[in-house]
Amino acid sequence: MSYKIVFKRQAQKELNKISNPFALKIALAINELSNNPRPAGCKKLNVPDVNLWRIQSGDYRIIYSIEDVVKIIEVIRIGHRGDVYQNL
């Protein structure tokens, strides 16, 4: 069974600001999470009290949480690798 993908408002705004060829690759990477929420190359982030994961798409990072019980992936942040980890 595949996972449902939901976006936090901030993540949707961040995706909308990214130029088209990069945004398309990011959208495809996010879409693939519905079938495999922990793909090769994903990394669990070391953030206290929060279950966050990260995948890469070029120079961009996608931060998301996985709720296995209800089969939901929530995209938290999308941004350039130098900026995305601030204020998590």
PyMOL commands that set and color helices and strands:
alter all, ss='L'
color gray80, all
select helices_A, chain A and resi 9-17+20-33
alter helices_A, ss='H'
color red, helices_A
select strands_A, chain A and resi 4-7+43-44+52-57+60-67+72-80
alter strands_A, ss='S'
color yellow, strands_A
deselect
rebuild
show_as cartoon
